Amino acid sequence: MKLKYITLLSILVLGLVSFTTLTESTKYKCMIQMTNYTGEGAYIVISLINPEGAYEKTLYVKGDDDEWYNTVEEWWQFYGKKRHNIDAITGATVAGGERAIEVIDIEDSKIDAGYSIRFETAVEDD
């Protein structure tokens, strides 16, 4: 099954709605909205990237069938080597025209410190 990246992904990070936790991190609501397309739901990976441009941490994965994780190629180069436990941060794929709101947890020390968030997608090529 051949998969390809979707370039038609519109992402809106909703306000800095935050909830402080005891672990010195903040939770942020993130809305992911897909443009209309036909076909299967997209796998979406949200990652924290360090100031040097390398992967630091997987924040969320939309798509819970690990058989297809290798199709999110950039992220797979990071995740596939170490296979960090992501069970608590996975959910269903998002199809064309759909939207999803997820809560991502980011350590406070990473905010305003040169870190960025990367969104990557892959979907079946019909």
N, C-alpha and C positions, 0 to 999 in steps of 0.2 A: 504494500500500500504506500503510495508515494504521497508525501506531505510537502507543503510549501508554506512559506511565511506569508502572512496576510499583512499588507501594508495599509489596509483600510481600517485601522484601529484608532478610534477616538477615545482618548482617556482624559478624564477630568478628576483631578484630586479635589474633593470637596473640602472647602474651608479647613482650617486647622482645628477641626473638632477633636479635642484631645481629652483623654482620660488618664490621669497620672496613676501609675501603679507603684508598688513597693520596690520594684526592681530597677528603679531609675530609668524607666522607659515611658514612652508616650504612645498611645494608640491613635491611629489616624484612619478616618473613613476614606475609602477610595472608591470612586465609581468608575467602572469600566463599561463603555458603550461601544458595541460593534456596529459598523455600517451594515446596510443590507447586503447580503450575498446569499446564494443558495448553497446547500451542502451541509456537511457535518459541523458540529460545534468546534470552536477553536480551543486549543490548549494555550494558556497564557501563563507566563511565569513573571513574577515580580521579584526583583533582586536588589539587594543593597550593593552598590559599587563603591570601593574605597577611592581615596583621592588619586591614587596611581592608576586607576582604571581597571583594577582587578576585582573579581567577585569576592565579596565579603560574606554574604549570607543570602539564603533564599527566604524571602518574606512571605510569599504565597504562590500556590500553584492551582490554576483552574484546569482541572482534568485529572482524574484520579486513577487512570489506567496506566501504570508505569511502563507498559509495553511501548508506549508512544513517546516517552520522555526524550528519547534520543533524537526526535525530530525537531526539538527546540535546540538547534545545534550549538549556538554560542554558550547557552547555559549548561548544556550537557557536558561540554568540555570541563566545566567546573564541577558540577554535581556528579557526573558519571564516575569520576575518579574516586571520590570519597564516600558517596552514597549516604549523605547525612539523613537522619530521620526527619521526614517531612509529613508524617501521618496527620499531625494536628493542624497543618496549614494547607490542606488540599480541599478542593470542591469540584463541582460539576463544570463541564465545559460551557462556553457561551457561544450561542449560534448567531447567525446574521440578524441584525436588527434588535438583538436583546441587550439588556444591560444587567449588571450585577454590582452590588455594593459589598465590599469586603473591608474588614478591619485589619490593618497591618500594624505591627508593633515595632517601633524603632527606638533603640537606645538613645537616651538624651545626649550622650557624649558624641553621637554621630551627627547631630543637627548643627548646622552652621560650621561644620568642620571639614568641608570639601567633599563630603560623600554625596552620591546621587542615587536615584532609583531608576532601574532599567526595566522596561516592559518588553517582553518578547512573545511572539505568537507563532503558532504553526497550525495548519488545518489540512485535511485531506484534499488532494487535488483530484476533482472528479473528471 
